Amino acid sequence: MKNNNSVLVVILFVFGVLNLTSCVSSKKMVYFQNNGEKISKEILQNYEPSIEPDDLLTINVSAIDAEAALPFNLYETPIIGNFGSNAKPLKYLVNTNGEIDFPILGILKVTGFTTKELSERIKTLLKDYLKSPTVTIRLVNFKVTILGDVKSPGAYTIPSERITIIEALGLAGDLQLQGNRKTVLLVREKEGERMYVTIDLTTKKLFSSPYYYLVQNDVLYVAPNKAKINSSAVGANSGIIISSISTLIALIAILTR
C-alpha cells in the first residue's frame, strides 16, 4: 500500500507541474480589454502616410486636352497616336534628398507630403501649362513585414496606402495561440532614425496610439510568450525527462517494497 501511495504522489506531482506551466491568464490573451464598459466612443484618427526617400510613385497627369498632357507623363515605351491605353507608366524613385525629376517642371521636393498634398502641389504648378489639369499619385511600394508567432509571416504589399496594426496582423492570419500579445515590437525607420516601439494588443489604448496606423516599410515582430519558451525547452529534453520520471518511479517502487 505504501508503494502505491509513493507512486501516486510522484504522478500527481508531475501532473501538477505540467498544469501550472500550461495555465495562462485571460488578461494576457484577450484583445482590446475595456474593463467592463458596455459602450464607449472614440474620435477616429485621420491618418495618411507621408512620402519618404526610396519610395516609388506613379504620377499620372490628364487634362481637357489629352495630347497636351502627354509630355508630363512618362511611359516605358513612347506613345504614338492613340495607342497609349496599354502603356505602362514609369515609376518615380524618390532619391535620398527627397526629390524626383518631373518632366518639364524639373526637380521637385516630395518628401513630407502625402500623395494627396503632392497631387495638389503639382496640379498648381501645371496650371501654367494645362487647362484644368488632374494629377493622380499612387505610392506603389507600400509594404509591411510581419514576423514571429503569427500564422503566416512575411512581407505584405498594401494597395490602399493605409493600414492599421490590427489589419496587418489579420493579413498574417492573426497571432498564434502562444504569441505574446502584450509586447508586439514595431520597428520603424523615419528620417534617418530607427525606432523600436512596444505595442500592447490587450488594451483599448491601442486605438489612440500614434502607432496604430502603420507606415511603409514598418516591421512587426510577435515574440513567443513564456509558456512557449518553456515548452520549447521541455520539448527538446522530453525524452530525458520521461526517462528520468520512469526511473524515479521504478526506484521508489523498489525501495518501498
C-alpha positions as CSV (number, residue, x, y, z in Angstrom):
1,M,0.0,0.0,0.0
2,K,2.9,2.3,0.9
3,N,4.4,1.6,-2.5
4,N,1.3,2.6,-4.4
5,N,0.9,5.8,-2.4
6,S,4.5,6.8,-3.2
7,V,4.0,6.2,-6.9
8,L,0.7,8.1,-6.8
9,V,2.4,11.1,-5.1
10,V,5.1,11.3,-7.9
11,I,2.5,11.1,-10.6
12,L,0.3,13.8,-9.0
13,F,3.4,16.0,-8.6
14,V,4.3,15.6,-12.3
15,F,0.8,16.5,-13.5
16,G,0.7,19.4,-11.1
17,V,3.9,20.9,-12.5
18,L,2.6,20.4,-16.1
19,N,-0.7,22.0,-15.2
20,L,0.9,25.1,-13.6
21,T,3.1,25.7,-16.7
22,S,0.2,25.4,-19.0
23,C,-2.1,27.9,-17.2
24,V,-2.4,31.3,-19.0
25,S,-4.3,34.3,-17.7
26,S,-7.1,35.6,-19.9
27,K,-5.7,39.1,-19.3
28,K,-2.7,38.0,-21.4
29,M,-4.8,36.6,-24.2
30,V,-7.8,38.8,-24.8
31,Y,-7.5,41.7,-27.2
32,F,-8.8,45.3,-26.5
33,Q,-9.9,44.8,-22.9
34,N,-12.3,47.5,-21.8
35,N,-12.7,46.9,-18.0
36,G,-16.4,46.1,-18.2
37,E,-17.5,49.1,-20.3
38,K,-20.5,48.2,-22.5
39,I,-20.5,51.2,-24.8
40,S,-17.7,53.7,-25.5
41,K,-16.8,56.1,-28.3
42,E,-13.6,57.5,-29.6
43,I,-12.7,60.0,-32.2
44,L,-11.2,58.3,-35.2
45,Q,-7.8,59.2,-36.4
46,N,-7.5,60.7,-39.9
47,Y,-4.1,59.4,-40.9
48,E,-2.3,59.4,-44.3
49,P,1.3,58.3,-44.8
50,S,3.9,60.8,-46.0
51,I,6.3,60.2,-48.8
52,E,9.8,59.1,-47.8
53,P,13.1,58.6,-49.6
54,D,13.3,55.4,-51.6
55,D,9.5,55.4,-52.2
56,L,8.2,54.5,-55.6
57,L,5.5,56.8,-57.1
58,T,3.3,56.6,-60.1
59,I,2.1,60.1,-61.3
60,N,-0.5,60.4,-64.0
61,V,-1.4,63.8,-65.5
62,S,-4.5,64.3,-67.5
63,A,-6.3,67.4,-68.8
64,I,-9.1,68.5,-71.1
65,D,-6.6,68.5,-74.0
66,A,-5.2,64.9,-73.6
67,E,-2.4,65.5,-76.1
68,A,-1.1,68.5,-74.3
69,A,-0.8,66.4,-71.1
70,L,1.3,63.7,-72.7
71,P,4.7,65.4,-72.1
72,F,4.0,65.3,-68.4
73,N,3.7,61.5,-68.3
74,L,6.5,59.0,-68.5
75,Y,5.9,55.6,-70.0
76,E,8.1,52.5,-70.6
77,T,7.5,52.8,-74.4
78,P,6.7,56.0,-76.3
79,I,3.0,56.7,-77.0
80,I,2.3,57.0,-80.7
81,G,-1.1,58.3,-81.8
82,N,-3.9,56.7,-79.9
83,F,-2.0,53.5,-78.9
84,G,-1.3,54.5,-75.3
85,S,-4.1,52.7,-73.5
86,N,-1.8,49.7,-72.7
87,A,1.4,51.7,-72.0
88,K,2.9,51.1,-68.6
89,P,3.8,54.3,-66.7
90,L,7.3,54.6,-65.3
91,K,7.8,54.9,-61.6
92,Y,9.5,57.8,-59.9
93,L,12.1,56.8,-57.3
94,V,12.4,59.3,-54.5
95,N,16.1,60.0,-54.1
96,T,18.0,60.3,-50.8
97,N,17.4,64.1,-50.9
98,G,13.6,63.5,-51.1
99,E,13.4,64.7,-54.7
100,I,12.1,63.4,-58.1
101,D,12.9,64.7,-61.6
102,F,9.5,65.6,-63.1
103,P,9.1,66.3,-66.8
104,I,9.3,70.0,-67.7
105,L,8.8,71.0,-64.1
106,G,12.2,69.7,-63.2
107,I,13.4,68.7,-59.7
108,L,10.6,68.6,-57.1
109,K,10.9,68.1,-53.4
110,V,8.3,65.5,-52.4
111,T,9.2,64.1,-49.0
112,G,7.0,65.1,-46.2
113,F,3.9,65.4,-48.4
114,T,1.0,62.9,-48.5
115,T,0.1,61.7,-52.0
116,K,-2.9,64.0,-51.9
117,E,-0.9,67.0,-50.9
118,L,1.7,66.4,-53.6
119,S,-1.1,65.9,-56.2
120,E,-2.4,69.4,-55.3
121,R,1.0,70.9,-55.4
122,I,1.8,69.5,-58.9
123,K,-1.7,70.5,-60.1
124,T,-1.0,74.1,-59.1
125,L,2.4,74.1,-61.0
126,L,0.8,72.6,-64.1
127,K,-1.8,75.4,-64.4
128,D,0.7,77.5,-66.3
129,Y,0.8,74.7,-69.0
130,L,-2.5,72.9,-68.9
131,K,-6.2,73.8,-68.7
132,S,-7.9,72.1,-65.8
133,P,-5.2,69.5,-65.0
134,T,-5.8,66.4,-63.0
135,V,-3.0,64.6,-61.1
136,T,-3.3,61.1,-59.7
137,I,-0.4,59.8,-57.5
138,R,0.0,56.4,-56.1
139,L,2.6,55.1,-53.6
140,V,3.3,51.6,-55.1
141,N,5.9,50.2,-52.7
142,F,3.9,50.5,-49.5
143,K,4.6,47.2,-47.7
144,V,4.8,46.0,-44.1
145,T,6.7,43.0,-42.8
146,I,5.2,40.7,-40.1
147,L,7.5,38.2,-38.3
148,G,7.4,35.9,-35.3
149,D,4.5,34.0,-33.8
150,V,1.8,34.6,-36.4
151,K,0.2,32.1,-38.7
152,S,1.6,33.5,-42.0
153,P,4.7,35.6,-41.5
154,G,6.0,37.6,-44.5
155,A,6.1,40.9,-46.3
156,Y,2.8,42.3,-47.5
157,T,2.2,44.9,-50.2
158,I,-0.6,47.3,-49.2
159,P,-2.6,48.7,-52.2
160,S,-4.6,51.2,-50.2
161,E,-1.7,53.2,-48.7
162,R,-3.4,52.9,-45.3
163,I,-3.3,50.1,-42.8
164,T,-3.6,49.6,-39.1
165,I,-1.7,47.2,-36.8
166,I,-4.9,45.1,-36.5
167,E,-5.4,44.9,-40.2
168,A,-1.7,43.9,-40.8
169,L,-1.8,41.2,-38.2
170,G,-5.1,40.0,-39.8
171,L,-3.3,39.7,-43.2
172,A,-0.7,37.4,-41.4
173,G,-3.5,35.2,-40.1
174,D,-3.5,36.6,-36.5
175,L,-1.2,35.7,-33.7
176,Q,-0.6,32.1,-32.8
177,L,-2.1,31.0,-29.5
178,Q,1.2,31.4,-27.7
179,G,2.2,34.7,-29.3
180,N,2.9,37.5,-26.8
181,R,0.0,40.0,-27.2
182,K,1.4,42.5,-24.7
183,T,4.8,43.1,-26.3
184,V,4.4,43.2,-30.0
185,L,7.5,45.0,-31.4
186,L,7.2,47.7,-34.0
187,V,10.4,48.7,-35.9
188,R,10.1,51.9,-37.9
189,E,12.7,53.9,-39.9
190,K,12.0,57.6,-40.4
191,E,14.2,60.5,-41.3
192,G,17.4,58.5,-40.9
193,E,16.4,57.1,-37.5
194,R,15.2,53.7,-36.4
195,M,12.6,53.4,-33.7
196,Y,11.6,50.5,-31.6
197,V,8.1,50.7,-30.1
198,T,6.4,48.1,-27.9
199,I,2.7,47.6,-28.6
200,D,0.2,46.1,-26.2
201,L,-2.8,44.5,-28.0
202,T,-4.6,43.7,-24.9
203,T,-5.7,47.2,-24.1
204,K,-8.0,49.6,-25.9
205,K,-5.4,52.3,-25.6
206,L,-4.0,50.8,-28.8
207,F,-6.7,52.6,-30.9
208,S,-5.5,56.0,-29.7
209,S,-1.8,55.2,-30.1
210,P,0.2,57.3,-32.6
211,Y,1.5,54.0,-34.0
212,Y,-1.9,52.4,-34.6
213,Y,-1.6,53.2,-38.3
214,L,1.5,51.7,-39.9
215,V,3.7,53.5,-42.5
216,Q,5.6,52.0,-45.4
217,N,8.3,49.5,-44.6
218,D,7.2,49.0,-40.9
219,V,8.2,45.7,-39.3
220,L,6.1,44.0,-36.7
221,Y,7.6,41.2,-34.6
222,V,5.5,38.9,-32.3
223,A,7.6,37.2,-29.7
224,P,6.5,33.9,-28.1
225,N,5.2,34.0,-24.6
226,K,6.9,32.4,-21.6
227,A,4.8,29.3,-21.8
228,K,6.0,28.6,-25.4
229,I,9.6,29.3,-24.5
230,N,9.4,27.0,-21.5
231,S,7.6,24.3,-23.5
232,S,10.3,24.6,-26.2
233,A,12.9,23.8,-23.5
234,V,10.9,20.9,-22.2
235,G,10.2,19.6,-25.7
236,A,13.9,19.5,-26.5
237,N,14.6,17.3,-23.5
238,S,11.2,15.5,-23.3
239,G,12.9,12.1,-23.8
240,I,15.3,12.6,-20.9
241,I,12.5,13.9,-18.7
242,I,10.2,11.0,-19.4
243,S,13.1,8.5,-18.9
244,S,14.1,10.2,-15.6
245,I,10.5,10.1,-14.3
246,S,10.2,6.4,-15.2
247,T,13.4,5.6,-13.5
248,L,12.3,7.6,-10.4
249,I,9.0,5.7,-10.2
250,A,10.8,2.4,-10.6
251,L,13.3,3.3,-7.8
252,I,10.5,4.3,-5.4
253,A,8.7,1.1,-6.2
254,I,11.8,-1.0,-5.4
255,L,12.8,1.0,-2.2
256,T,9.3,0.8,-0.7
257,R,8.7,-2.9,-1.2
